[in-house]
Amino acid sequence: MFSRSFATSIRSAVLVLPLLFSVPACRAQVRMQVTEKNYLDTQGFSVFLYDSTYHPVFVDQKNTAMEMILHGARIATNGDVRLMPTPEQWDLVATLKGRHADKQNSRLTADLAFPTFDLSYTLEVAAEPGGVKVSINLLKPLPEKLAGRAGFNLEFLPSIYMGKTYLVDGTKAGIFPRTPNDPMVKVLPLADEPKKAYYLEDWEEAKGYSQPLPFAQGRSITLGVDDALARINVKSDTADLMLFDGRNRAQNGWFVLRSLIPSGKTAGAIVWHVRPDVIPNWTRPPMIAHSQVGYGPGFSKVAVLELDPKYNGPKTAKVLRLMEDGSYRQVFEGSIAPATPWLRYVYSKFDFTPVKDPGLYIIEYADQRTAPFPISTDVYANIWQDSLDHHLAEQMDHVSVREGYRVWHGASHLDDGRMAPVVGEQFDGWNQATATDGKLKGGDHIPGMNVGGWYDAGDFDLEEPAQLSVIQSLALAYREFHLDYDELTVDESTREVEMHRPDGVPDAVEQVKHGALLILAQFHNIGHAIRGTHEPDLRQYTHLGDGASKTDGRIYDPNLGPNEVKGDYSGKPDDRWIFTSNNPFFQWNAIAALAAAADTLKGWDDALAKDCLDTAIKAWNDEKAHPTPMGGAFGGEPTEGSGVLAASQGVVSHAQGAHDRSGASGAPASSAPTNAPSVPPAASGRAAFAANLDWAAALELTIATHGAEPYKSRLRELFPQVIAPQQMGFRGWTAVRALPYLDAGAKDQMREAVKTYMAGLEKQLSATPFGVPPSLGAWGGSGAVVDMAIQMYFLHRAFPDLVGPEYTLRAVNYILGTHPVSSTSYVAGVGTVSKTKTYSNNRGDNSYIPGAVIPGYVIIKPDFPECIDDFGFLWFEDEAVVAGSASWVVAGNAADAIVKESK
């Protein structure tokens, strides 16, 4: 069958099943047991209990507490006691004290507490005929102040249930709404509730402390009555079940099933009976992972079949050619490789490399067919263009962006910005380290900062590491691939950008210029690189839509009244905060970015190129004379996807957008392959790079000055360290670009280093069936795979006998669909089937920005790989960052160059 996505194809197939799968007959089949991985499981249904915990900073990420997987989809999460009907991201959660798995009695238990309210309890999920029994057992009766407030919540995924039916007590019918529209009531904070951060209190007050009323209520509720894959019944023995729509409070809300805890009860204060309607002997249909844009004729072509361990399918797969008249002709049949287990599925490879003739093809295995894909020498020619001319263009700050009839956004943040005050750690892990910076103090307007830069991700921050990474990546792409592509008009003087209108200047050059303007403004107006620019409050932070409507565009003047306007000034303190804290990672990487920009802008804007180079040289001299101390400017944990160049410099990066970090860590980021043998662990990263933080700056200044001193001598000095085993997989590949400026023996020295590196790399990459760095963290790992594509390209270019082209192509094909869960391309709008709901600033419209590269699958612990195709509100799966898009421009051009070389 052909379908828009793998998940949709499964659901479409099952919805036409005959009614032999009646509710009572199916439920009787469910017999659950605790597995060796300590969750409850039966064929077609699994229940997890606190295999993950709430995030220490971002709290609710919709991936913890009690979770249910039905027919291969995670339908529910966050099952636990909550103090609100529809809690939001930062609302209070229980403290996990311990968890237990009782295999003998098929039972999971979690010990939990709300210490502030002297409430301790156990959450128990036990197998029973037909499903599970969920119980809340209090150690002592509910405190009076929590009566009517504490209840057991279980949240259900909106994209599965929207538009589906439900039944209450077997007779009262309804349809899950597509648009929330429930009455709202005010629910004030409890008197003894723990004091929240100032920004949370301000935000809740601004929103009016509102909560929705339930849209359904009763003792028994069946959800998804009309959906054979999602139908599930819940009965309550103790209190009414209520259905709430969390989207009344926030677009990323889920449907919440809730029962209030009765007063006076302890054991069995809440008792639910959960009855999934499991299809007898259900097995997950095969998923054929392949490149959605196709393959080069003379290169490896390997699809990966993701199979249910209980699936008994054919031992061969076929390739069919799509003919001009719409018919299909078989051109190849081959054996699939023996299955390899990984997580909860098994994987077989199907190698169809012998198919080389240009044309359109599909892969057929059992009753599954892929969408059509081409075999052609130009399959990779355009895969990067949307990232450059749509995603990066749409993310441009301080300008308006238009596409035909559509205005993506107006000229935003023209009131940037005020120096951030010292208020402790702000939301999203930001922190201003000092109250003053030179002549500036917290709250001061910093002139000249309303130029250049890109919104980082699904929010509107100007993350410094992301800005620096984009500049370096696009400068690299322009110079390495002679990237003269031109489809944008960019007028910085009028603050206007228009898509599909060439202006005679390569778009990569214009984007580099846009980033350089921001970094130059920092050096000219503050004196150094900075942490970045961030929203002052959560009302702005959660803003969706046009960035120009986030602030009034007028500079804040404290002498004016709250609603008073005087020319370009107003009394509204909505100007973004500029976090001026610095550290040597930012400073050295900013020098590298400016030098790369100078080299790129030559011949296009010579005056700006000179300013970039002069500023970089002065900053180099200043940094050598007065090194920036290792300070508190780190705004987050090391994360993947920050961009291969920023990672090579060892810079902490926001990398993944709005909700990825656990607070300041002070460790250098790594977007190099997470399993590369020489990537240093985060905890020791700072020490490992302290001696050679200036490598990237020395490299770019050497290139920009055509081998001038002292930069060239510094390259020679650092070269042995950069290609040493402990760093080869991290930044060693960049030494390829230094070889023309080094001694004649440097290439032989690097050859030996590459031999050693490659000997260990393939073994590590074979840890998953896909041959790329696995996604093992809290954020999808596509950034590390893109970085692998870039690293391997440069090593292949320098040492083709040691590093083949297959590494780069394998990584690119992974991003384009050869990955777990589904074969949906991770590049929005690129490929026959691609992600079209992303965590971008237009996610409120359930839409996407073309060219956005999502993080991709994560592992819902302990063993469930997930990347939901038709839902765009999970940032750890769906949030595209500009550094990732810029890296994809490099990777896409690298793949195209490899295929074209074969001609």
C-alpha positions in Angstrom: 0.0 0.0 0.0 1.1 3.6 -0.6 0.5 6.0 2.2 1.6 9.4 3.5 3.3 7.8 6.5 4.0 4.5 8.1 1.8 5.2 11.1 -1.1 6.3 8.8 -0.8 3.2 6.7 -1.1 0.9 9.7 -4.1 2.8 11.0 -5.8 2.9 7.6 -5.4 -0.8 7.2 -6.7 -1.7 10.6 -9.7 0.6 10.5 -11.2 -1.5 7.7 -10.9 -4.7 9.6 -14.2 -6.6 10.1 -16.0 -6.3 13.4 -14.9 -9.8 14.5 -12.6 -7.9 16.9 -15.3 -7.1 19.3 -14.5 -5.5 22.6 -15.3 -8.3 25.0 -13.6 -11.0 22.9 -10.4 -9.1 22.6 -10.0 -7.9 26.1 -10.2 -11.5 27.4 -7.0 -12.2 25.6 -4.9 -9.8 27.6 -2.5 -11.4 30.1 0.3 -9.2 31.1 3.7 -10.1 32.8 6.7 -8.1 34.0 9.5 -8.4 31.5 13.2 -8.6 32.1 13.3 -4.9 31.4 10.8 -4.4 34.3 7.7 -3.3 32.5 4.3 -5.0 32.0 3.9 -6.5 28.6 1.7 -8.7 26.4 1.6 -9.0 22.7 0.3 -5.6 21.4 0.3 -3.7 24.7 3.0 -2.5 27.2 2.9 -0.4 30.3 5.9 1.5 31.6 6.2 3.0 35.1 8.8 5.7 35.8 11.4 4.3 33.5 12.1 8.0 32.9 11.7 10.9 35.4 10.6 14.4 35.0 13.3 16.8 33.7 15.1 18.7 36.5 14.6 22.0 34.6 11.8 21.6 32.1 9.8 19.2 34.2 7.0 17.8 32.0 8.3 16.5 28.6 5.4 14.0 28.1 7.6 11.0 28.6 7.4 9.7 32.1 5.3 8.2 35.0 2.8 5.6 33.8 2.9 5.2 30.0 1.0 2.9 27.7 2.0 1.6 24.3 -0.9 0.0 22.3 -0.5 -1.6 18.9 3.0 0.0 18.5 2.0 3.6 19.5 2.5 5.4 22.8 -1.0 6.4 23.4 -0.7 7.8 27.0 1.9 9.2 29.4 2.3 11.1 32.7 0.1 8.8 34.7 0.4 10.0 38.3 -1.1 12.3 40.9 -1.2 15.9 39.9 -2.7 19.0 41.6 -4.3 20.5 38.4 -6.7 19.0 35.8 -4.4 20.1 33.0 -1.0 20.9 34.4 1.5 22.7 32.1 5.2 22.1 31.6 6.5 23.7 34.9 3.6 22.8 37.3 4.4 20.8 40.4 5.1 17.1 40.2 5.6 14.4 42.8 9.0 13.4 44.0 10.0 9.8 43.0 11.3 7.9 46.0 11.7 4.5 44.5 10.3 2.0 42.0 9.9 -1.7 42.1 9.1 -4.5 39.7 7.4 -7.7 41.1 7.7 -10.4 38.5 6.0 -13.0 40.6 2.9 -11.0 41.0 3.1 -9.1 37.7 3.1 -5.7 39.4 4.9 -2.4 39.1 5.1 0.0 42.0 6.4 3.6 42.4 6.9 5.3 45.8 6.1 9.0 45.5 5.5 12.1 47.6 4.6 15.8 47.6 6.7 16.6 50.7 5.4 20.2 51.0 1.9 18.9 51.5 2.9 15.9 53.6 1.4 13.6 51.0 3.1 10.2 50.4 1.7 7.4 48.4 2.4 4.5 46.1 1.3 4.2 42.5 0.7 0.6 41.7 0.0 -0.9 38.2 -0.8 -4.6 38.4 -1.8 -7.1 35.7 -5.3 -8.5 35.9 -7.5 -10.3 33.3 -8.1 -8.0 30.4 -5.5 -5.4 31.2 -4.2 -3.6 34.3 -5.4 -2.3 37.6 -4.1 1.1 38.6 -4.2 2.0 42.3 -3.2 5.0 44.4 -2.5 4.0 48.0 -2.0 6.9 50.4 0.1 6.4 53.6 -2.5 8.6 55.4 -5.7 10.3 54.4 -5.5 13.2 51.9 -4.7 16.6 53.6 -7.8 18.7 53.7 -6.2 21.5 51.6 -5.7 19.0 48.7 -9.3 17.9 48.6 -10.7 18.7 45.2 -7.2 19.4 43.9 -5.2 16.2 44.1 -6.2 13.6 41.5 -4.8 10.9 39.3 -4.1 12.1 35.7 -3.3 10.1 32.6 -2.7 12.0 29.4 -3.7 10.7 25.9 -2.0 11.7 22.7 -4.2 14.2 20.8 -3.1 13.2 17.3 -4.4 9.7 17.8 -7.8 10.6 19.4 -8.8 14.0 17.8 -11.9 13.4 15.7 -12.4 9.9 17.2 -15.4 8.9 19.3 -15.8 8.1 23.0 -18.5 6.5 25.1 -19.2 7.4 28.7 -20.9 4.7 30.8 -21.7 2.8 27.6 -24.4 5.3 26.4 -23.3 8.9 26.4 -21.5 9.4 23.1 -19.1 12.1 22.0 -16.3 13.1 19.7 -12.8 14.2 20.8 -12.6 17.8 19.6 -10.1 19.0 17.1 -10.2 22.5 18.5 -10.4 23.1 22.3 -13.4 25.1 23.3 -14.3 24.3 27.0 -15.5 26.7 29.7 -12.6 28.0 31.8 -12.6 28.6 35.5 -10.0 30.3 37.8 -8.1 27.9 40.1 -5.8 29.9 42.4 -2.6 28.5 43.8 -2.7 26.7 47.1 -1.7 28.7 50.1 1.2 26.3 51.1 2.3 25.6 47.5 6.1 25.8 47.2 7.3 29.2 46.0 7.8 29.2 42.3 10.4 31.1 40.3 9.4 34.7 39.7 8.9 34.1 36.0 6.4 31.3 36.7 4.4 33.3 39.1 4.3 36.3 36.7 3.2 34.1 33.9 0.4 32.3 35.8 -0.9 35.7 37.0 -0.9 37.0 33.4 -2.8 34.0 32.3 -5.4 34.3 35.0 -4.9 31.0 36.8 -7.3 29.4 34.4 -8.3 25.7 34.1 -10.8 24.1 31.8 -13.9 22.2 32.9 -14.2 18.5 31.7 -16.0 17.8 28.5 -17.0 14.3 29.6 -17.6 12.6 33.0 -18.7 9.2 34.3 -17.5 5.9 35.9 -16.5 4.2 32.6 -15.1 5.8 29.5 -14.1 4.1 26.3 -11.7 6.1 24.1 -11.3 5.7 20.4 -14.4 3.5 20.0 -14.1 3.7 16.2 -10.4 3.0 16.1 -9.4 -0.6 16.3 -5.8 0.4 17.1 -6.5 2.9 19.8 -9.7 1.7 21.5 -9.3 1.4 25.3 -11.7 1.4 28.2 -11.1 2.8 31.7 -13.4 2.1 34.6 -13.1 3.7 38.0 -14.1 2.1 41.3 -13.7 5.1 43.5 -14.4 8.4 41.8 -15.8 9.8 38.5 -13.5 9.8 35.5 -13.3 13.3 33.9 -11.9 14.0 30.4 -10.2 17.4 30.0 -8.6 19.0 27.0 -5.2 20.4 27.9 -5.0 22.3 24.7 -7.3 24.9 26.3 -4.3 26.2 28.2 -1.5 25.4 25.7 -1.3 24.2 22.1 1.0 21.3 23.2 -1.6 20.0 25.7 -2.9 16.5 25.6 -6.3 15.0 26.5 -6.3 14.3 30.3 -8.3 11.5 32.0 -8.6 12.3 35.7 -10.2 11.2 38.9 -10.0 13.2 42.1 -8.7 11.5 45.2 -11.5 11.1 47.8 -11.0 12.5 51.3 -10.7 10.0 54.1 -9.3 7.1 52.1 -5.9 5.5 52.1 -5.6 2.1 50.5 -7.2 2.1 47.1 -7.9 5.8 47.2 -8.0 5.6 43.4 -8.7 2.3 41.6 -8.9 2.2 37.8 -9.3 -0.8 35.6 -7.6 -0.2 32.2 -8.8 -2.5 29.4 -7.0 -2.1 26.1 -8.8 -3.6 23.1 -5.9 -5.7 21.9 -6.2 -7.3 18.5 -5.5 -11.1 19.0 -2.0 -12.1 17.9 -1.3 -8.6 16.7 2.1 -8.0 15.1 3.5 -4.7 14.0 3.5 -4.5 10.2 7.0 -4.4 8.6 8.5 -0.9 8.1 10.8 -0.5 5.1 13.4 2.2 6.0 14.9 3.7 2.8 16.0 7.1 1.3 12.9 9.1 0.4 14.9 11.0 -2.2 16.5 8.0 -3.8 20.0 6.8 -4.6 22.9 7.4 -6.9 23.2 4.7 -9.6 26.7 3.4 -8.8 26.5 3.5 -5.0 25.3 1.2 -2.2 21.6 0.8 -1.8 20.5 -0.8 1.4 17.1 -0.7 2.9 16.5 -1.7 6.5 13.4 -3.7 7.5 12.1 -3.0 11.0 10.2 -6.1 12.1 8.1 -7.3 15.0 10.0 -10.2 16.7 6.9 -12.3 16.3 6.4 -11.4 12.6 6.9 -14.4 10.3 7.5 -12.9 6.8 9.1 -13.8 3.5 12.9 -14.2 3.3 13.1 -12.0 0.2 12.2 -8.5 -0.9 11.6 -7.0 -4.3 12.4 -3.9 -6.3 9.7 -2.8 -8.7 10.2 -0.2 -11.4 7.4 2.4 -11.9 6.7 2.6 -15.6 5.5 5.6 -17.5 2.0 4.2 -17.8 1.7 3.7 -14.0 2.4 0.0 -14.0 5.0 -1.8 -12.0 7.7 -4.2 -13.3 9.8 -6.3 -11.1 13.5 -5.7 -11.7 15.1 -7.3 -8.7 14.5 -9.8 -5.9 17.0 -10.5 -3.2 17.3 -12.2 0.1 17.0 -10.2 3.3 19.8 -10.6 5.8 19.3 -12.5 9.0 17.4 -10.5 11.6 19.4 -8.6 14.3 17.6 -7.7 17.5 17.8 -4.1 18.7 15.6 -2.6 21.4 12.1 -4.1 21.0 12.3 -5.0 17.3 14.5 -7.0 14.9 16.1 -5.6 11.8 17.0 -7.2 8.5 18.9 -5.4 5.7 17.9 -5.6 2.0 20.7 -4.8 -0.4 19.6 -3.9 -3.8 22.8 -2.3 -5.0 22.7 -4.1 -8.4 19.7 -1.9 -9.4 21.5 1.0 -11.2 19.4 2.1 -14.2 18.0 5.6 -13.8 14.2 5.6 -13.1 11.5 5.5 -10.5 11.3 2.5 -8.1 9.6 1.1 -5.1 10.6 -1.6 -2.6 8.1 -4.4 -1.8 8.2 -6.6 1.2 5.3 -8.9 2.2 2.2 -6.7 1.9 4.1 -3.4 2.3 5.3 -1.1 -0.5 7.3 2.1 -0.2 6.5 5.4 -1.8 8.3 5.8 -5.2 11.9 7.1 -5.2 14.3 7.8 -8.1 17.7 6.4 -9.0 19.6 9.2 -10.6 22.9 11.1 -10.5 21.2 14.2 -9.2 19.2 12.7 -6.3 21.1 14.9 -3.8 21.3 18.0 -5.8 18.5 19.9 -4.2 18.1 18.2 -0.8 19.7 21.2 1.0 18.1 24.1 -0.7 15.0 24.3 1.4 17.2 24.4 4.5 19.1 27.4 3.2 16.3 29.4 1.5 13.3 28.5 3.6 14.2 27.4 7.1 17.2 29.7 7.6 15.5 32.5 5.7 12.4 32.3 7.8 14.4 32.3 11.0 16.2 35.5 10.1 15.8 38.1 12.9 15.5 41.9 12.7 14.1 41.7 9.1 10.8 40.9 7.5 10.6 37.7 5.4 8.1 37.4 2.5 7.4 34.5 0.2 5.0 35.4 -2.7 1.7 36.3 -1.1 2.8 35.1 2.3 4.6 37.1 4.9 6.4 34.7 7.2 7.0 37.5 9.7 7.7 41.2 10.0 10.9 42.9 11.1 11.2 41.6 14.6 12.9 42.7 17.8 13.8 46.1 16.6 13.9 47.1 20.3 16.8 44.7 21.1 17.9 44.8 23.8 18.6 45.4 27.5 21.4 43.9 29.4 20.0 41.0 31.4 19.9 41.6 35.2 21.2 39.1 37.6 18.1 37.2 38.7 19.5 33.7 39.2 18.9 31.0 36.7 16.1 32.0 34.3 13.9 29.6 32.4 15.5 27.5 29.7 18.7 27.4 31.7 19.9 31.0 31.0 21.9 32.8 33.6 23.5 36.3 33.7 26.7 35.9 35.6 27.6 39.6 36.4 25.6 42.7 37.3 27.8 44.9 35.2 29.8 44.6 32.0 32.2 47.5 31.4 30.0 50.6 31.5 26.8 48.6 31.2 24.6 47.4 34.0 21.6 45.2 34.2 18.5 46.8 32.5 20.5 49.2 30.3 19.6 49.4 26.7 22.6 48.3 24.5 22.4 50.2 21.2 23.2 48.6 17.9 22.1 45.1 18.8 19.0 45.0 16.6 20.8 43.6 13.5 21.4 40.1 12.1 21.1 36.7 13.6 18.6 33.8 13.4 15.8 32.6 15.7 17.5 29.6 17.2 14.7 27.0 16.9 11.0 26.8 17.7 11.5 29.8 19.9 13.0 33.2 19.2 16.3 33.2 21.1 19.6 34.3 19.6 21.7 31.5 20.9 25.3 32.4 20.5 26.7 29.0 19.7 24.0 28.5 17.1 24.8 31.8 15.5 28.5 31.0 15.3 27.9 27.6 14.0 25.6 28.8 11.2 28.2 31.3 10.1 31.0 28.7 10.0 28.9 26.0 8.3 27.6 28.3 5.5 31.0 29.8 5.0 32.4 26.3 4.7 29.7 25.2 2.2 30.2 28.3 0.1 34.0 27.9 -0.2 34.1 24.1 -0.4 31.3 23.6 -2.9 31.4 27.0 -4.8 27.9 27.5 -3.6 26.6 30.3 -5.9 22.9 29.3 -5.5 20.8 32.5 -5.5 17.0 32.5 -4.8 16.8 35.2 -2.1 16.8 39.0 -2.1 18.2 40.3 1.1 18.3 44.0 1.8 19.8 44.7 5.2 19.3 48.5 4.9 15.5 48.2 4.5 15.3 45.1 6.7 13.6 43.1 3.9 14.0 39.5 2.7 12.0 38.0 -0.1 12.1 34.3 -1.2 12.2 33.2 -4.9 13.7 36.5 -6.0 17.4 36.3 -7.0 19.4 39.4 -6.4 22.8 38.5 -7.8 24.4 37.6 -4.5 24.8 33.9 -3.5 22.4 33.2 -0.7 25.1 31.5 1.5 27.0 34.8 1.3 24.0 36.8 2.3 23.3 34.5 5.2 26.9 34.7 6.4 26.7 38.4 6.3 23.5 38.4 8.3 25.2 36.4 11.0 28.3 38.5 10.9 26.4 41.7 11.5 25.2 40.3 14.8 28.6 39.1 16.0 30.2 42.4 15.0 27.5 44.3 16.9 28.5 42.4 20.0 32.2 43.2 19.7 31.6 46.9 18.7 28.9 47.6 21.4 29.8 45.2 24.2 33.4 44.3 23.5 33.3 40.6 23.3 31.2 37.5 22.4 28.1 36.9 24.6 25.8 34.1 25.8 23.0 35.3 23.6 19.7 37.2 23.6 16.6 35.7 25.3 13.0 36.6 26.2 12.4 38.4 29.5 9.3 36.4 30.4 7.4 33.2 29.7 4.6 35.0 27.9 7.2 35.9 25.2 9.0 32.6 25.5 5.9 30.6 24.6 4.9 32.9 21.8 3.9 31.3 18.5 3.5 32.9 15.1 5.0 36.2 13.9 8.1 37.2 15.8 7.5 40.8 15.0 4.3 40.8 17.2 6.3 39.6 20.3 7.5 43.0 21.3 6.3 46.5 20.4 9.6 47.3 18.5 10.2 50.4 20.7 13.1 50.8 23.1 12.0 50.6 26.7 12.1 53.9 28.7 11.5 53.5 32.4 10.5 57.2 32.6 7.4 56.5 30.5 4.1 55.1 31.7 3.3 51.4 31.0 1.2 52.3 27.9 3.0 55.5 27.0 4.7 55.9 23.6 7.1 58.6 22.6 8.7 58.2 19.2 10.8 55.1 19.1 10.5 54.6 22.9 7.7 53.2 25.1 7.1 52.3 28.7 6.6 48.7 28.0 9.5 46.5 29.3 9.2 43.9 26.7 12.6 44.3 25.1 14.6 41.1 25.1 17.4 40.5 27.5 21.0 40.3 26.3 23.0 37.9 28.4 26.5 39.4 28.1 28.3 36.7 30.1 31.2 35.3 28.1 33.7 32.4 28.3 36.7 31.3 26.2 34.6 28.8 24.2 32.3 31.6 22.9 35.1 34.0 22.4 37.4 31.8 20.4 34.5 30.5 18.3 33.4 34.0 17.6 36.9 34.8 16.3 36.7 31.8 14.0 33.2 32.8 12.8 34.3 36.3 11.9 37.4 35.1 10.1 35.3 32.6 8.1 32.9 35.4 7.3 35.7 37.7 6.2 37.0 35.1 3.8 33.4 34.5 2.4 32.4 38.1 2.0 35.5 39.1 0.0 34.4 40.4 -3.4 30.8 40.8 -2.2 31.1 43.3 0.6 34.8 44.2 1.0 34.2 46.8 3.7 32.3 44.3 5.9 34.9 41.6 5.1 37.6 44.0 6.4 35.6 44.8 9.5 35.2 41.1 10.2 38.9 40.3 9.7 40.1 43.4 11.6 37.8 42.5 14.5 38.8 38.9 14.5 42.5 39.8 14.6 42.1 42.4 17.4 40.1 39.8 19.4 42.8 37.2 18.8 45.4 39.6 20.1 43.3 40.6 23.1 42.5 37.0 24.0 46.2 36.0 23.8 47.1 39.0 26.0 44.2 38.8 28.4 42.4 35.3 28.2 38.7 35.3 29.0 38.2 33.4 32.3 36.3 30.2 32.3 33.1 31.6 33.7 29.4 30.9 34.1 28.1 31.6 30.6 27.3 28.0 29.9 23.6 27.9 29.2 23.0 24.2 29.1 24.1 20.7 28.9 26.2 19.3 26.0 23.9 18.4 23.3 23.9 17.0 19.8 23.0 18.8 16.6 24.7 22.1 17.4 26.5 22.1 14.1 29.7 20.3 13.3 31.9 23.3 13.3 30.7 24.7 16.6 31.1 21.3 18.1 34.6 21.0 16.7 35.5 24.2 18.6 34.1 22.7 21.8 31.4 25.2 22.3 28.4 24.6 24.5 25.4 25.0 22.3 21.7 25.3 22.8 21.6 23.0 19.8 18.2 21.6 20.2 15.9 24.6 20.7 13.7 25.6 23.5 13.6 22.7 25.9 16.7 20.6 25.8 18.9 21.4 28.7 19.3 20.5 32.3 20.9 23.8 33.4 24.4 25.2 33.4 27.1 22.5 33.2 30.1 24.3 31.9 31.1 21.4 29.7 31.8 21.7 26.0 29.2 20.5 23.6 29.7 17.6 21.3 27.7 17.0 18.1 30.3 14.6 16.9 29.1 11.0 16.7 28.1 10.0 20.2 29.8 6.6 19.9 33.0 7.8 18.2 35.9 6.2 20.1 37.7 9.5 20.7 35.0 11.8 21.8 35.9 13.0 25.3 33.2 12.6 28.0 31.3 15.8 28.8 32.6 15.9 32.4 36.2 16.1 31.3 35.6 18.1 28.2 36.7 21.5 29.5 40.1 20.2 30.6 40.6 18.3 27.3 40.1 21.4 25.2 41.5 24.1 27.5 44.9 23.9 25.8 43.7 24.2 22.2 40.5 26.2 22.2 42.0 28.5 19.6 42.3 25.8 16.9 39.3 26.8 14.8 40.2 30.5 15.1 43.8 29.7 14.1 42.6 27.7 11.1 40.1 30.3 9.8 42.5 33.2 10.3 45.2 31.2 8.5 42.9 30.7 5.6 41.6 34.2 5.6 45.1 35.7 5.7 46.6 33.3 3.2 48.9 31.7 5.7 49.9 34.7 7.8 51.6 34.5 11.2 51.1 33.9 14.1 48.1 31.8 13.0 50.0 29.4 10.8 52.5 28.7 13.5 49.7 28.1 16.0 48.2 25.6 13.5 51.5 23.7 13.3 51.7 23.7 17.1 48.2 22.4 17.7 48.1 19.9 14.8 49.5 16.9 16.7 46.9 17.4 19.5 44.0 17.8 17.2 44.7 14.5 15.4 45.5 12.6 18.6 43.3 9.6 19.3 41.3 11.3 22.1 40.3 14.1 19.7 40.4 12.6 16.2 36.7 11.7 16.1 35.8 15.1 17.6 37.6 17.7 15.6 40.4 15.9 13.8 38.6 16.0 10.5 39.0 19.8 10.4 42.8 19.3 10.2 42.2 18.3 6.5 41.6 22.0 5.8 44.9 22.9 7.5 47.0 20.5 5.5 47.9 23.1 2.7 49.4 25.3 5.4 51.4 22.6 7.2 54.7 20.9 6.6 55.0 18.2 3.9 55.0 15.4 6.4 51.7 16.4 8.1 49.5 14.5 5.7 51.4 11.3 6.3 51.1 11.9 10.1 47.4 12.4 9.7 47.0 9.3 7.5 48.2 7.2 10.4 45.8 8.9 12.8 42.9 8.3 10.4 43.9 4.6 10.1 43.7 4.2 13.8 40.4 6.1 14.0 38.7 4.1 11.3 39.8 0.8 12.7 37.6 1.5 15.8 34.8 3.5 14.2 33.1 0.8 12.1 32.8 -1.5 15.1 31.2 1.3 17.1 28.8 2.3 14.3 27.7 -1.3 14.1 26.1 -1.1 17.5 22.8 -0.3 15.7 21.3 -1.7 12.5 21.7 1.6 10.7 25.5 2.1 11.0 25.4 5.6 12.3 25.6 7.1 15.8 22.6 6.0 17.9 20.2 8.3 19.5 20.7 7.5 23.2 20.0 10.9 24.9 17.0 12.8 25.8 17.1 14.5 22.4 16.9 12.9 19.0 20.3 12.3 17.6 20.0 13.4 13.9 22.6 16.2 14.5 25.3 13.7 15.3 24.5 11.8 12.1 24.6 15.0 10.0 28.0 15.7 11.5 29.2 12.2 10.7 28.3 12.9 7.0 30.4 16.1 7.0 33.4 14.6 8.9 33.5 11.5 6.7 33.3 13.6 3.5 36.4 15.6 4.4 38.3 12.5 5.5 37.2 10.8 2.3 38.4 13.7 0.2 41.8 13.7 1.8 42.2 9.9 2.2 39.9 8.1 -0.3 41.8 4.9 0.1 41.1 4.9 3.9 37.6 6.4 4.0 35.1 5.4 1.4 32.1 7.5 0.2 29.6 5.1 1.8 29.9 6.8 5.3 28.7 10.1 4.1 26.0 8.6 1.9 24.9 6.3 4.7 24.5 9.2 7.1 22.6 11.3 4.5 20.3 8.5 3.6 19.6 7.9 7.3 18.4 11.5 7.6 16.3 11.0 4.5 14.4 8.0 5.7 16.7 5.0 6.5 16.1 5.2 10.3 14.0 3.5 13.0 10.2 3.8 13.6 9.1 5.1 10.2 10.8 6.0 6.9 9.7 9.6 7.0 12.4 12.0 5.9 13.7 14.1 8.8 14.1 17.1 6.5 10.7 18.8 6.4 9.3 18.9 2.9 12.2 17.0 1.3 11.6 13.5 -0.1 8.4 11.7 -1.2 7.4 11.2 2.4 8.7 13.8 4.9 7.9 15.4 8.3 5.2 18.0 7.8 4.5 18.8 11.5 7.5 20.2 13.3 8.2 22.0 16.5 8.8 25.3 14.7 7.3 28.7 15.5 4.3 27.9 13.3 3.6 24.6 15.2 0.4 26.2 16.4 -0.9 25.7 12.9 0.1 22.0 12.9 2.5 22.9 10.1 6.2 23.1 9.3 8.9 25.2 7.8 10.5 23.6 4.7 14.0 22.5 5.2 13.8 22.2 9.0 15.8 19.2 10.1 14.2 17.5 13.1 16.1 15.7 15.9 14.3 12.4 15.0 13.7 9.3 17.1 14.4 9.0 20.8 14.2 5.9 23.0 11.3 6.1 25.4 12.9 4.1 28.1 13.5 1.3 28.4 13.2 0.1 24.8 10.6 2.0 22.7 12.0 4.0 19.8 9.6 6.8 18.9 9.3 9.6 16.4 5.6 10.5 15.9 4.9 11.5 12.3 1.6 13.3 12.8 2.3 15.3 15.9 4.7 18.2 16.1 4.7 19.2 19.8 7.4 17.0 21.2 10.5 19.2 21.1 12.9 16.3 21.7 11.7 14.6 18.5 10.5 17.6 16.3 12.3 20.8 17.1 14.6 22.0 14.3 17.5 24.3 15.1 19.2 26.6 12.7 22.6 25.1 13.3 21.3 21.8 12.2 19.9 23.3 9.0 23.2 25.0 8.2 25.1 21.7 8.8 22.6 19.9 6.5 23.5 22.4 3.8 27.1 21.2 4.1 26.1 17.5 4.3 23.7 17.7 1.4 26.3 19.3 -0.8 28.8 16.7 0.3 26.6 13.8 -0.8 25.9 15.6 -4.1 29.6 16.1 -4.7 30.4 12.4 -4.1 27.7 11.2 -6.5 28.7 13.7 -9.2 32.4 12.7 -8.8 31.4 9.2 -10.0 30.4 10.6 -13.4 
